[in-house]
Amino acid sequence: MTITRSLVREVRAIEFARLPAELVELSKQIVLDGLAVSIAGAREPSGLGRIVCEYVRSLGGAAQASVVCAGFKTSVVNAAYANGCLAHALDFDNTWYPLNHPTSPTLPAIMALAQHRSLSGERVIEALVAAFEVQGRLRLAATGMATGKGFHKPGITGVMGATAAAIKLLGLSEQQAVMAFGIAGSRAGSLSVNTGTMTKSSHSGHAARMGVECGLKAAHGWTAADDVFGPGGFFDTFWPGNAAPERLVEGFGEPWRMLDPGVGFKKYPSNYFTHRPIDAILALRRELAFAAEDVESVRVRFPAAVSYVDRPAPATGLDGRFSVQYVVALALLDREITMESFTDERRFAPDVRALLPRIELVMDEGIPGDFDDTYVEVDLALKDGRTASKRMAKLSGWCGNPLSDAERIGKYHQCVDAALGRAAAQRLLDLVQGLEHARDVHGIMDIAQTPWRTNEQQ
């Protein structure tokens, strides 16, 4: 039996009734976080959300599924695309190990199909579990994870995760599911060179859209390679000579990778590699009495393998999400990192422009580049001669160091309340927390579709 067919059998065998309670609970937390960052993403400061919604509206299409915070429905394929872009617009969506953004390429596809087909909350959870497990096992099987680093992973593994979800939601036969994965093999691809631009978010949008398309085309009889994960296929293309395809199915769901190693929920709306420097600076701010204008210099020792976050002068606020120097400056100046930290106005404010040149990023070959094992060291020098240092290895929100329930719910309200109002935000929260009992997701998506409130309404 081929690797692909074996994987299909594992995916099709997932049943809600056999999922452990803690997996169901975590799935609901993921749905809530994913919807929250999508709603907030509709107002991404550079205009990303506005542009993608205007673009999708211009395409027309049957009113099959909701576009988040846009006030309209469009085709199930285009809704998945738009919501996937919004889910990754702020880089606030969750991640895990091996590194990938597992929610933004998959949840938008799941919710669009579930809304269009009036599917239950149990079916949504089954599809989400399938999407996560497939993505996690694809990353696990790509044992040479340093290779293929020019590709942004949501556009590679995310396509396969969204396709796995579509297989579950559409109830594809074994042969149709094999074809769906085969089609998805020709839809995978996204270049990391677009990091810091609007296009990065579209990698998740494209993955969500293609997952829906692959499932629907396979359901109609479209054909493709019958072993996309076999010789000459997915792994030989993206990770040549550095993969172990058998790990796709070995121990599938034992344990579920959503539970072990777990999922990281971000505390700040920026690239996750920037969070340790943020945490270090905020810790120093709590420990020492000083003002930002008292800072003479800051030196950040950082893993050399992660050079793409060395951006001493980010071109835009959006680009600042991927700049260690910028987030350090904002943590010093504002004592917090929020969605408003990444506007162009904040990026080019006089205090930011004055402080940025004092922040030095030293790329250290001696610091491990593996996300799970890495650390940063921050050395602070003040104008009065005082110095302080902070080493930060522990990462807030990461697997094994989760956000508290209060922090997670606080993040949700931070993302949603301004858009929907507190009452609607609470209704949405209640619906998602009871997702396993829902006959369909129409109530959830009807609220999520609500346009952002105007300043007068707020």
N, C-alpha and C positions, 0 to 999 in steps of 0.2 A: 504494500500500500504506500502511496506517495505521502510526503510530509504534508502537502497541502490538504489532501483528503483526510488525513488524520486530524489536522487542525480543525477542519470543517466539522468533523464528528464531535470534537470536544465543544466547539461553539454551539452547535445545535442541541447538545445535551444539557446546556445550562437551564435550570428550572428554578423559578422563584421559591418554590416550596422547599427546596434543598439548600437554600442559601442561609448561612448562619446569621443570627440576629445582628451581630456587630457589623457584618458586611452590608446589610440593609440600612442600618443606621448611618454608616459612613457614606453610602451612596446618596442618601438624602442630604447630608452635609455638602457633598460635592455638587449636587444639583443646585442647592441654595447658593453656594459660593459662585458657581458658574453663571447663574442668572443675575446675581448681584453685580459682578464685574462687567457683564454684558450691558446691563442697564446704565451703569456708570460710563461704560465705553461709548455709549451713544453721544456723550458730551465730551469726548476726548478733545483737549484744548486746541489742537492744530486743525480741527475740522474733519478729522478722519470719519467719524460717525455720520456726520451730515453728508459727506461726499458719497459714502457707500450706500446710504439710504436713498439719496437722490438718484444714484446710478441704478439701483435695483428697481426703484419706482418707474424709471424711464423705460425699463424692459417690458412693462406690462405683465401679463400672465394671470392665470386663474387665481382667485383668492383662496388658496389652500392652507396657508400657514402664516403666522404672525411674524412681522419684523419688529424686533424689540424697540420699544420707545419711539416707534415711527408712526403709529396710528393707522397702519394699513396691513393688509395681507397680500401675499404674492404667491407664486408657485412654490411648491415644497422645495425644489432645488435651489431657487434663488433666496428663499428665506433661510435655508441652511447656510448659504454663502454669506449673506449679510450678517447673520447672528454670529457666525464663526469669526468674522472680522471684528465685530464689536467685542466678542469675548476675549480677544487677545489685544485689543486696542491699547489698553493701559499697561500691559505686561503685569497685570495684577492676578492673572489666573494661576491655578495651582500647578505644581510640578512634583516630580518624584525621582526615584533612582532605579536604574540608570536614567540619566536626564532626558526629559521630554516634558512637554506641556500636554497632559493627557485629556484634559476636559475641553479646551476651546476647539479642537478639531472634531469632537465627537458629540458632546451634548447638544449643540445646535442641530446636528443631523437627527439626533434621537427625538428631540422635542418637535421638530418640524414634521417628521414622519408620524409620530404619535398623535399630533394634533390633526393632521390630515386624515389619518385612518381611525381616529377616535379610539385609541388604544389605552389600556389601563395603566395605572401607576406601577403595577407589578411588572408589566411588559417593559416599561421604561427602565426599571431597575435591572431586569435581566439584560437588557441591551447595554446599559452602562457597564455592568460587570464584564460582559463579553468584550466591550470596546477596550476597557482598561487591561484586562488580562492579555489580550492579543498584543496591545502596544508594549506592555511590560515584557512579554516573552520575546517579542521581536528585538527589543533592546538588549535583553539578556542573551539572545542567540547571536547578536552582533558582537562577538567577543573582542574584536579589535576596535574598540569604541573610539580610539584616536583617529582611525581612518574615516573617510567620508565626512570629515568635519566641515567641509565647505557647504554641506547641506544643512538646512534648518529642519530639525527632526519632526515638528508637527506636519510638515509637508511630505514626509516620508512614512514614518510609522503611523502618523495621525490618519492618513488615508486608509490604511489597513484597519485601524480601530473603528473608523466610521463605517467601513464596509462590513465589519463583523457585526456592528450594531444593526445595520440595515438587514443583514441576513436574519437576525433574530426577529426584528419587527415585522418584516415582510413574510416570515415563515417560509423561507426558500427551501427547496428540496436540497438534498446533498449535492446533486450535480449542478443545480443552479448556483449554490453557494461556492462550489469550486470555480465556476465561471466568474462569479462576482469578484473573487480574489484575483483571478487572472486578469480581469479588466482593470482592477485597481493597480496592478503592476505597471500599467502604462499611464497611470495618472499621478504617480509619485514623483515628487521633485520640488525643491525650493532652495534658493541660494542664500546662504547666510550673509553674503555681501550686502544684502538689503536691510540688515539690522540697523536700526536708527531711523528708518523711514516708514511711511505708511504701508509699504508693500509687505513688511514683515508680518503685519496682522493678517494680511490676505492669505498667508500660507495656511493658517487655521481655517479661514473661510473656504479656501479652495478644497482643503481636505474634507470638510463637512459636506460641501456640495458634491464632490466626487464620490464620497461614500454613498450618498443617496442615489446618485446616478448609476453607480456600479450595481447596486442592489436592484434598482428598477429595470435596468437593461437586462440583467441576468434573468429576472422574472419573466421578461418578454422573449427570452430565447437567444439573446446575444451570446456569441461564443468567444472564448479566449484560451490561452494556454491552460493545460489541465494540471500543471504543477509549477505554479509561479514561484514557489519557495524552494524548488529543486535546482538541479544543475543548470547553469546559464541564466538563472532567474534573478529574483530580488536580491539575494545576498551576494551573488557573484557580481552584481552590478554596483551595489552601493558599498559593500564591504568585501571586496575580492580577496580571497585567501585568509580572511580573518573572521570567519563565522562558524557557528556550530548549529546548523539548522535543526538538529534533533531536539535542541532545547526549547523549541517552539511548543512541543507537546509533552515532553518529559515532566511528570509531576504537575500537569495542568490543573490549576486550582487547588493545589496541595502544597503549600497554602495559597490562597488567593493573593496575588501581588498587591492588590489594593490594601490588604491588611498587613502584609509582610513583604517588602520592607515598609509599606505604608505610603501615605500621600502627604506632601507638604502644602500647607495653606499659607500664602504670602501675607506678611504683615505690612509691606510697603509696595506701592505701585511702580516697581522698577525691576530691572533684571536681577535675578536672585543672587548672582555673584556680587552685587553691590550691597547686599544686606549686612554682611559681616562688618564692612567698614562703617555703615550707618550705625549699627548696634554699638560698635566700639566708641564712636564719637559721642553718641547719646549717653553712654555709660560715663565717659569722661566729663560730660556736661553735668551729670548728676553728682559726680564725686568732687568736682572742683568748682570754686566760685570764680568765674571769669566771663567776660563778654566776648562776642565774636571779634570786636575791634581790638581786643587785647592779644589776639593771636599773631605771633610773628611768623610761624611756619608750621606746616603739618607734613609729615613724611609717612606714607603708607607703603609697607612692604606687602607685596601681593604675588600670587603664583604666576610665574612667567608664562605658563601654558595658556593663560586666559587673557591674551593680549587685546582682545577686541573691546574690553572695557577701559582701555587706556585712551581716554578722549579728553585731553586737557582743555579744549575749547569747543564744546559741543555746538553744532551749527544751529540747533533749534532746541526748544524745550523738550520735544519728543526725543531728540537725540540724547538729551540729558539723562534719560532713563537708563542709558547704557554707559554712563560716564562715572567712574569712581570719584574723580576729582569734583564733579558737579554735586553728587549726592553728599559728599563730605562737606562741601561748602554750605549746602542747604541745611544739613544737620547742625552745623555750627551756628548758622545765622538764625534759623527758625525753630530749632529744638524739636523738629518733627519733620516727617516726610509724608506729604499728602498728595492727593490728585492735583491740587493747585500748585504743587512744587514744579510742575513740568509745563507751565505755560511759557510762551516766548517772552511775555512781559517779565516773569520772574527770572528767566534765564539771563536777560540782558539788563536787569536792574543794576544800578550803580554799585550796591553793596556786594552783589555777586561778582560783578566784573572786577572789583577791587580785590576780593579774597581769592579768586581762582588761581592767580599766579603764585600764591603762597603755598599751594598744595602740590606736593611732589609725589608721584607714584613710581615706586621702585619695583621693577619686575624681577623677582627673586627666583632663580632656578632651583634653589634649595627647598622651596615650599611646594608640597605636592599639588598637582593640578586637579586631582580627582575631587569632585565636588563634595563627596561625603567626608573626605579626610583632610581637606585643606584648612587653612587658617589665614588670618591677616594680622599684621602688627602695625599699630598706629603710634607714632611718636609726635607729641605735641610740644611746641616751644612757645612760651608766652613772652611778651615784650618786657615784663618785669623780671625775667630771668628764670622763672619757674619752668620746669619740664615735667612731662608725665608720659607714660606709655600704657598701652592696652593691647593685649593679645586676645583675639576673638576667634575661637574655634567653633563654639556652639552657635547654632543658627536658629533664630526664632522661627517657629512655625514648621521646621523641618521634621522629617521622620524621626521619631524618638524624642522630639522636643516640641510637641504640638502647641498651637495656640489654645488657650483656655476657651471653654464654651462662651464665656463673657466676651473674650476678644473676637471670636468668630462672629458672634451675633452683632457685636459693635461694628465690625467691618461691614457686615451686611447692611446695617442701617446707615453707615457712612456712605455707602454706594447708592442706596435706594431711596432714602427718605426725601432728598431734595428733588428727585425725579417724580416720585409718585405721591408724596405726602405720607405722613406717618400712618394714617389709618389704612390706606391701600397697601403700604409696605407690610404692615402687620398681617393683613389678610393673606398676602402672598406668602409670608413666612409660615402662617398656620397651614396653608394648603400644601406647601412643600413638606413640612414636618409630618403631615399625614399622607404622604404620597402613596404609600403601599395600599391605602384603602380607597384611592381615587378610581372611579370608573373610567375617567378620561382626564386629559390635561387641559381641556378647554378653559376652565376657570383660571388656571395658572397663566396660560399664555394670553388670555384676554386682559389680565392685569398687566403682564409684562409688555404688552403692545401699547399701553397707554402713552401718549406723547409726553415728553418732559413738560412739567408745569412751567408757566411763565413766571417772571419775577413778581407780577401782581398777584398771582395765585399763591405764591409762597409767602 
